[in-house]
Amino acid sequence: MNTQEPVTVVLRRRVKPGAEAAFEHAMRQFIQFALAFPGNRGIDVLRPHPGGTREYTFIDHFADLEARRAFKESSEYRHWMSRLRDLSEHDPYIAEQAGLGGWFTPPEEPRPSPPARVKMALVTFLGAYPLMSTLQPLVALLLPGWHPLLRNVVAAAVVVASLTWLAMPLLTRVFAGWLFGARRT
């Protein structure tokens, strides 16, 4: 990491239920402190949607690595991290990126690990079997003069499109609790 390049920090916190107002108040005070710190170039805050995850994302821009390091090592910063931690469900997710790319890179949601393969196979079967069972005869009725291999190509394309944009998004939502278990929020 080049110490002269700007540094962007993405920090995500999930607020404890019922602590939203106290968190908002503390967050405003923290932002005032942070913006007054030498080398801070601005903070963007992405608030959660009402009734959503209670997760706040902060994008903090620093002039360089030394400004970020001085900020992180200050006693005031440690005090604020402790205070905000008391209002949060767990320690924050923090990612740092040097260079100009950090100014234009949106924060990425942490990706949960995929469900067990057997669960994915069963849900895919629940989507694919009814589609194949109904679409192949329907295509045969609609295109009676076509060669069976060409009808299969059309049926397969319609099944794949239906799975991609209709069946799997719906089935993933319906079976989210079973697929992702307690990891899903």
ROMAR-305618 format. One record per residue (C-alpha): residue number from 1; residue in three letters; x, y, z. Coordinates in Angstrom, 3 decimals. Layout:
# residues N
<node seq="NUM" type="ALA" px="X" py="Y" pz="Z"/>
...
***
This chain:
# residues 185
<node seq="1" type="MET" px="0.000" py="0.000" pz="0.000"/>
<node seq="2" type="ASN" px="1.519" py="3.289" pz="-1.112"/>
<node seq="3" type="THR" px="1.568" py="5.640" pz="1.900"/>
<node seq="4" type="GLN" px="0.996" py="8.727" pz="-0.316"/>
<node seq="5" type="GLU" px="-2.203" py="7.470" pz="-1.956"/>
<node seq="6" type="PRO" px="-5.635" py="8.387" pz="-0.587"/>
<node seq="7" type="VAL" px="-7.229" py="5.738" pz="1.631"/>
<node seq="8" type="THR" px="-10.908" py="4.811" pz="1.706"/>
<node seq="9" type="VAL" px="-12.329" py="2.915" pz="4.667"/>
<node seq="10" type="VAL" px="-15.645" py="1.088" pz="4.502"/>
<node seq="11" type="LEU" px="-17.108" py="0.335" pz="7.907"/>
<node seq="12" type="ARG" px="-20.388" py="-1.442" pz="8.543"/>
<node seq="13" type="ARG" px="-22.239" py="-1.681" pz="11.872"/>
<node seq="14" type="ARG" px="-25.551" py="-3.311" pz="12.763"/>
<node seq="15" type="VAL" px="-27.285" py="-1.335" pz="15.507"/>
<node seq="16" type="LYS" px="-28.895" py="-3.126" pz="18.441"/>
<node seq="17" type="PRO" px="-32.698" py="-3.174" pz="18.351"/>
<node seq="18" type="GLY" px="-34.058" py="-0.137" pz="20.182"/>
<node seq="19" type="ALA" px="-30.710" py="1.687" pz="20.122"/>
<node seq="20" type="GLU" px="-31.263" py="3.406" pz="16.776"/>
<node seq="21" type="ALA" px="-31.892" py="6.911" pz="18.172"/>
<node seq="22" type="ALA" px="-28.911" py="6.753" pz="20.540"/>
<node seq="23" type="PHE" px="-26.749" py="5.430" pz="17.697"/>
<node seq="24" type="GLU" px="-27.834" py="8.244" pz="15.360"/>
<node seq="25" type="HIS" px="-26.960" py="10.829" pz="18.030"/>
<node seq="26" type="ALA" px="-23.566" py="9.261" pz="18.790"/>
<node seq="27" type="MET" px="-22.852" py="8.817" pz="15.081"/>
<node seq="28" type="ARG" px="-23.407" py="12.528" pz="14.388"/>
<node seq="29" type="GLN" px="-20.977" py="13.427" pz="17.175"/>
<node seq="30" type="PHE" px="-18.427" py="10.915" pz="15.898"/>
<node seq="31" type="ILE" px="-18.681" py="12.325" pz="12.367"/>
<node seq="32" type="GLN" px="-18.030" py="15.847" pz="13.681"/>
<node seq="33" type="PHE" px="-14.930" py="14.550" pz="15.464"/>
<node seq="34" type="ALA" px="-13.760" py="12.589" pz="12.417"/>
<node seq="35" type="LEU" px="-14.232" py="15.438" pz="9.941"/>
<node seq="36" type="ALA" px="-12.186" py="17.762" pz="12.162"/>
<node seq="37" type="PHE" px="-9.291" py="15.281" pz="12.275"/>
<node seq="38" type="PRO" px="-6.312" py="16.259" pz="10.059"/>
<node seq="39" type="GLY" px="-6.285" py="14.349" pz="6.784"/>
<node seq="40" type="ASN" px="-9.956" py="13.354" pz="6.789"/>
<node seq="41" type="ARG" px="-11.460" py="14.091" pz="3.359"/>
<node seq="42" type="GLY" px="-15.101" py="13.296" pz="4.025"/>
<node seq="43" type="ILE" px="-17.541" py="10.678" pz="5.252"/>
<node seq="44" type="ASP" px="-20.517" py="9.203" pz="3.452"/>
<node seq="45" type="VAL" px="-23.188" py="7.422" pz="5.494"/>
<node seq="46" type="LEU" px="-25.623" py="4.882" pz="4.075"/>
<node seq="47" type="ARG" px="-28.488" py="4.461" pz="6.517"/>
<node seq="48" type="PRO" px="-30.680" py="1.361" pz="6.648"/>
<node seq="49" type="HIS" px="-34.162" py="1.399" pz="5.203"/>
<node seq="50" type="PRO" px="-36.929" py="1.649" pz="7.821"/>
<node seq="51" type="GLY" px="-37.765" py="-1.833" pz="9.013"/>
<node seq="52" type="GLY" px="-34.582" py="-3.155" pz="7.372"/>
<node seq="53" type="THR" px="-31.428" py="-4.668" pz="8.801"/>
<node seq="54" type="ARG" px="-30.451" py="-1.733" pz="11.093"/>
<node seq="55" type="GLU" px="-27.078" py="-1.819" pz="9.301"/>
<node seq="56" type="TYR" px="-25.193" py="1.429" pz="8.719"/>
<node seq="57" type="THR" px="-22.372" py="1.701" pz="6.197"/>
<node seq="58" type="PHE" px="-19.761" py="4.451" pz="6.543"/>
<node seq="59" type="ILE" px="-17.332" py="5.349" pz="3.775"/>
<node seq="60" type="ASP" px="-14.521" py="7.445" pz="5.245"/>
<node seq="61" type="HIS" px="-11.932" py="9.084" pz="2.982"/>
<node seq="62" type="PHE" px="-8.429" py="9.999" pz="4.145"/>
<node seq="63" type="ALA" px="-5.696" py="11.966" pz="2.414"/>
<node seq="64" type="ASP" px="-3.188" py="9.142" pz="2.860"/>
<node seq="65" type="LEU" px="-2.220" py="6.124" pz="4.926"/>
<node seq="66" type="GLU" px="-0.478" py="8.248" pz="7.574"/>
<node seq="67" type="ALA" px="-3.657" py="10.294" pz="8.175"/>
<node seq="68" type="ARG" px="-5.668" py="7.070" pz="8.529"/>
<node seq="69" type="ARG" px="-3.069" py="5.584" pz="10.883"/>
<node seq="70" type="ALA" px="-2.977" py="8.705" pz="13.080"/>
<node seq="71" type="PHE" px="-6.771" py="8.750" pz="13.222"/>
<node seq="72" type="LYS" px="-6.956" py="5.060" pz="14.172"/>
<node seq="73" type="GLU" px="-4.292" py="5.390" pz="16.851"/>
<node seq="74" type="SER" px="-5.840" py="8.412" pz="18.570"/>
<node seq="75" type="SER" px="-7.400" py="7.906" pz="21.997"/>
<node seq="76" type="GLU" px="-10.519" py="9.740" pz="20.828"/>
<node seq="77" type="TYR" px="-11.001" py="7.222" pz="18.037"/>
<node seq="78" type="ARG" px="-10.693" py="4.318" pz="20.475"/>
<node seq="79" type="HIS" px="-13.232" py="6.038" pz="22.760"/>
<node seq="80" type="TRP" px="-15.700" py="6.451" pz="19.877"/>
<node seq="81" type="MET" px="-15.246" py="2.879" pz="18.663"/>
<node seq="82" type="SER" px="-16.022" py="1.653" pz="22.188"/>
<node seq="83" type="ARG" px="-19.073" py="3.910" pz="22.490"/>
<node seq="84" type="LEU" px="-20.451" py="2.891" pz="19.103"/>
<node seq="85" type="ARG" px="-19.652" py="-0.773" pz="19.869"/>
<node seq="86" type="ASP" px="-21.918" py="-0.566" pz="22.937"/>
<node seq="87" type="LEU" px="-24.803" py="0.390" pz="20.619"/>
<node seq="88" type="SER" px="-24.001" py="-2.282" pz="18.014"/>
<node seq="89" type="GLU" px="-24.746" py="-5.986" pz="17.848"/>
<node seq="90" type="HIS" px="-21.138" py="-6.975" pz="17.118"/>
<node seq="91" type="ASP" px="-17.778" py="-5.607" pz="16.052"/>
<node seq="92" type="PRO" px="-17.899" py="-3.697" pz="12.779"/>
<node seq="93" type="TYR" px="-16.844" py="-4.967" pz="9.385"/>
<node seq="94" type="ILE" px="-13.929" py="-2.762" pz="8.259"/>
<node seq="95" type="ALA" px="-12.175" py="-2.746" pz="4.872"/>
<node seq="96" type="GLU" px="-9.459" py="-0.308" pz="3.763"/>
<node seq="97" type="GLN" px="-8.465" py="0.452" pz="0.189"/>
<node seq="98" type="ALA" px="-5.668" py="2.697" pz="-0.982"/>
<node seq="99" type="GLY" px="-5.663" py="4.679" pz="-4.190"/>
<node seq="100" type="LEU" px="-8.267" py="6.536" pz="-6.149"/>
<node seq="101" type="GLY" px="-10.243" py="3.362" pz="-6.788"/>
<node seq="102" type="GLY" px="-11.478" py="3.508" pz="-3.208"/>
<node seq="103" type="TRP" px="-13.305" py="6.743" pz="-3.949"/>
<node seq="104" type="PHE" px="-15.390" py="5.046" pz="-6.603"/>
<node seq="105" type="THR" px="-15.780" py="1.535" pz="-5.203"/>
<node seq="106" type="PRO" px="-19.116" py="0.939" pz="-3.487"/>
<node seq="107" type="PRO" px="-19.092" py="-1.198" pz="-0.361"/>
<node seq="108" type="GLU" px="-19.719" py="-4.850" pz="-1.014"/>
<node seq="109" type="GLU" px="-22.022" py="-6.879" pz="1.122"/>
<node seq="110" type="PRO" px="-20.227" py="-9.752" pz="2.784"/>
<node seq="111" type="ARG" px="-21.265" py="-12.865" pz="0.933"/>
<node seq="112" type="PRO" px="-22.650" py="-15.733" pz="2.986"/>
<node seq="113" type="SER" px="-21.238" py="-19.134" pz="2.231"/>
<node seq="114" type="PRO" px="-23.471" py="-21.020" pz="-0.183"/>
<node seq="115" type="PRO" px="-26.000" py="-23.537" pz="1.119"/>
<node seq="116" type="ALA" px="-25.178" py="-27.226" pz="1.148"/>
<node seq="117" type="ARG" px="-25.090" py="-28.692" pz="-2.357"/>
<node seq="118" type="VAL" px="-27.831" py="-31.191" pz="-1.593"/>
<node seq="119" type="LYS" px="-30.147" py="-28.312" pz="-0.598"/>
<node seq="120" type="MET" px="-29.302" py="-26.404" pz="-3.785"/>
<node seq="121" type="ALA" px="-29.927" py="-29.545" pz="-5.859"/>
<node seq="122" type="LEU" px="-33.324" py="-30.158" pz="-4.236"/>
<node seq="123" type="VAL" px="-34.497" py="-26.577" pz="-4.730"/>
<node seq="124" type="THR" px="-33.255" py="-26.614" pz="-8.335"/>
<node seq="125" type="PHE" px="-35.148" py="-29.882" pz="-8.910"/>
<node seq="126" type="LEU" px="-38.305" py="-28.276" pz="-7.490"/>
<node seq="127" type="GLY" px="-37.954" py="-25.542" pz="-10.098"/>
<node seq="128" type="ALA" px="-36.736" py="-27.568" pz="-13.072"/>
<node seq="129" type="TYR" px="-39.015" py="-30.627" pz="-12.973"/>
<node seq="130" type="PRO" px="-42.369" py="-28.816" pz="-13.283"/>
<node seq="131" type="LEU" px="-40.994" py="-26.524" pz="-15.977"/>
<node seq="132" type="MET" px="-39.586" py="-29.388" pz="-18.047"/>
<node seq="133" type="SER" px="-42.728" py="-31.469" pz="-17.584"/>
<node seq="134" type="THR" px="-45.006" py="-28.703" pz="-18.842"/>
<node seq="135" type="LEU" px="-42.872" py="-26.797" pz="-21.342"/>
<node seq="136" type="GLN" px="-41.658" py="-29.709" pz="-23.475"/>
<node seq="137" type="PRO" px="-45.191" py="-30.893" pz="-24.355"/>
<node seq="138" type="LEU" px="-46.302" py="-27.272" pz="-24.845"/>
<node seq="139" type="VAL" px="-43.428" py="-26.591" pz="-27.286"/>
<node seq="140" type="ALA" px="-44.280" py="-29.830" pz="-29.135"/>
<node seq="141" type="LEU" px="-47.878" py="-28.594" pz="-29.523"/>
<node seq="142" type="LEU" px="-46.803" py="-25.110" pz="-30.651"/>
<node seq="143" type="LEU" px="-44.116" py="-26.303" pz="-33.074"/>
<node seq="144" type="PRO" px="-45.420" py="-29.650" pz="-34.440"/>
<node seq="145" type="GLY" px="-43.525" py="-29.521" pz="-37.724"/>
<node seq="146" type="TRP" px="-40.121" py="-28.886" pz="-36.138"/>
<node seq="147" type="HIS" px="-37.477" py="-31.545" pz="-35.720"/>
<node seq="148" type="PRO" px="-37.521" py="-32.943" pz="-32.146"/>
<node seq="149" type="LEU" px="-33.946" py="-31.753" pz="-31.494"/>
<node seq="150" type="LEU" px="-34.872" py="-28.175" pz="-32.443"/>
<node seq="151" type="ARG" px="-37.981" py="-28.328" pz="-30.241"/>
<node seq="152" type="ASN" px="-35.746" py="-29.503" pz="-27.376"/>
<node seq="153" type="VAL" px="-33.433" py="-26.528" pz="-27.952"/>
<node seq="154" type="VAL" px="-36.387" py="-24.131" pz="-27.705"/>
<node seq="155" type="ALA" px="-37.786" py="-25.943" pz="-24.646"/>
<node seq="156" type="ALA" px="-34.373" py="-25.973" pz="-22.938"/>
<node seq="157" type="ALA" px="-33.910" py="-22.239" pz="-23.611"/>
<node seq="158" type="VAL" px="-37.341" py="-21.452" pz="-22.148"/>
<node seq="159" type="VAL" px="-36.662" py="-23.681" pz="-19.109"/>
<node seq="160" type="VAL" px="-33.288" py="-22.060" pz="-18.451"/>
<node seq="161" type="ALA" px="-34.726" py="-18.548" pz="-18.807"/>
<node seq="162" type="SER" px="-37.680" py="-19.433" pz="-16.569"/>
<node seq="163" type="LEU" px="-35.377" py="-20.916" pz="-13.940"/>
<node seq="164" type="THR" px="-33.016" py="-17.934" pz="-14.039"/>
<node seq="165" type="TRP" px="-35.524" py="-15.093" pz="-13.868"/>
<node seq="166" type="LEU" px="-38.648" py="-16.620" pz="-12.337"/>
<node seq="167" type="ALA" px="-38.438" py="-19.963" pz="-10.571"/>
<node seq="168" type="MET" px="-35.086" py="-19.789" pz="-8.757"/>
<node seq="169" type="PRO" px="-35.475" py="-16.241" pz="-7.369"/>
<node seq="170" type="LEU" px="-38.925" py="-17.211" pz="-6.078"/>
<node seq="171" type="LEU" px="-37.817" py="-20.579" pz="-4.683"/>
<node seq="172" type="THR" px="-34.731" py="-19.020" pz="-3.061"/>
<node seq="173" type="ARG" px="-36.970" py="-16.552" pz="-1.205"/>
<node seq="174" type="VAL" px="-39.491" py="-19.245" pz="-0.248"/>
<node seq="175" type="PHE" px="-36.823" py="-21.636" pz="1.049"/>
<node seq="176" type="ALA" px="-34.381" py="-19.007" pz="2.402"/>
<node seq="177" type="GLY" px="-34.766" py="-20.149" pz="6.011"/>
<node seq="178" type="TRP" px="-33.994" py="-23.740" pz="5.086"/>
<node seq="179" type="LEU" px="-31.232" py="-22.901" pz="2.596"/>
<node seq="180" type="PHE" px="-29.370" py="-20.322" pz="4.675"/>
<node seq="181" type="GLY" px="-30.548" py="-21.196" pz="8.179"/>
<node seq="182" type="ALA" px="-29.697" py="-18.713" pz="10.955"/>
<node seq="183" type="ARG" px="-27.226" py="-16.891" pz="8.696"/>
<node seq="184" type="ARG" px="-30.034" py="-15.179" pz="6.806"/>
<node seq="185" type="THR" px="-31.262" py="-11.857" pz="8.287"/>
***
